[in-house]
Amino acid sequence: MVKKMTWAVRTPQICLGFVLLVIGYVMFAMTNFSVFDAIKGPVELTAEMSLQEMEGQYVSYEVKYPLGTYMEETVTKKVNGVSTGTSRSRLGYIVYDENREDFLAVECAVKQEDEMEDLADQFWAALDGQGDVAETGIVIKGSLELLMGEDLRYYKKNLGSVLDEVPESAYVITGGKIKGDKIGEIYGFSALGVVIAVLGIALLAKSSSKEISRSVAAYLAANPQFKAEELEQDFAGAVKLGSIWVGKRWTFGMLSDKIAVHNNDSIIWVYPYSERSGKNTISKMGVVFLDGSFASAILSGGRTKKAMAEYDRLGHIVTGNDMSYRNTLAGGLSEFLALKYYPAKGMSAAATQEPAPETDPEQEA
């Protein structure tokens, strides 16, 4: 009994936990797990390192001798779907690598343009004999990748104005990016992935078995006239409706009051209702007890209808959400009990009227 009730609660938690883990994993995968490279930091690209062997790695490289730009990346700004103009987002420079006596491409942010242009001016001036080349440059950190597509075509075209023969391939250091993703976005997606994955792990680790078993034990301790065997027997013949079982003597399943076992003799009204949660509507089954307290369970309208059919067979429980029932309960508990409870139990209305509930039952859920 406890195991089945536990699994009824745990199954949606487990499913949601796995879904959250998958989403967390996907968030990491979307950035090619580059957060680990970002945390570890870049490898300094030294003279003895082969560019081919370092392809795909997160590297740092000191740019001293830029020749000039070969591309500008722009973005279009829109307001309410209408273009308001374009702005430059990234620049691509052709750089001379003195250690390898070769050329490569470097991408950098627009904010670094002035520094890059100063280095380029100093480089060309030194070639004309008007000063010395720069001793220090700008350190660019990013992935070392093969230059591809249109960028490679622009690179070769611009380099062709300097060299008679241009290599067919070239490498680029994508400053501020790792494997195509901006470092800030990598940290953002990864942090979100961690949070989602932790929530998934928490759901998978959470155990409701102790909560339910404690609730059953507490009920038996408070009602020593009942034996565990009686609960088991009634549970075996109960009708399962989602995470709720409606038996002839008891209702089993964790309601909003955190009690897993309710004696059906203590239930006086069962009805369907719904609550808004953001843009969604959640269907619930409301339960009012003999002492005027209220509890609920998330249950579809169809399952609540079936539950009410089971409660109708017991004879003493009012079912349905007729407004007259609510008005009668507001007038006094004894008046409500006179509808079905007193007649079914062969009782007469109490001489003293109980005070009406102070709040709407659903507000106590």
Sequence and secondary structure as in RCSB ss.txt:
>XXXX:A:sequence
MVKKMTWAVRTPQICLGFVLLVIGYVMFAMTNFSVFDAIKGPVELTAEMSLQEMEGQYVSYEVKYPLGTYMEETV
TKKVNGVSTGTSRSRLGYIVYDENREDFLAVECAVKQEDEMEDLADQFWAALDGQGDVAETGIVIKGSLELLMGE
DLRYYKKNLGSVLDEVPESAYVITGGKIKGDKIGEIYGFSALGVVIAVLGIALLAKSSSKEISRSVAAYLAANPQ
FKAEELEQDFAGAVKLGSIWVGKRWTFGMLSDKIAVHNNDSIIWVYPYSERSGKNTISKMGVVFLDGSFASAILS
GGRTKKAMAEYDRLGHIVTGNDMSYRNTLAGGLSEFLALKYYPAKGMSAAATQEPAPETDPEQEA
>XXXX:A:secstr
 HHHHHHHHHHHHHHHHHHHHHHHHHHHHHTTTTHHHHHH  EE  TTS HHHHTT EEEEEE  EEEEEEEEEE
EEEETTEEEEEEEEEEEEEEEETTTTEEEEEEEEGGGHHHHHHHHHHHHHHHTTSS   SS EEEEEEEEE  HH
HHHHHHHHHTTT SS  S  EEEEETEETTEEHHHHHHHHHHHHHHHHHHHHHHH   HHHHHHHHHHHHHH TT
S HHHHHHHHHT EEETTEEE SSEEES  TTS SEEEGGGEEEEEEEEEEETTEEEEEEEEEETTS EEEEE  
HHHHHHHHHHHHTTSS EES  HHHHHHHHH HHHHHTTTHHHHHT    SS     SS GGGG 
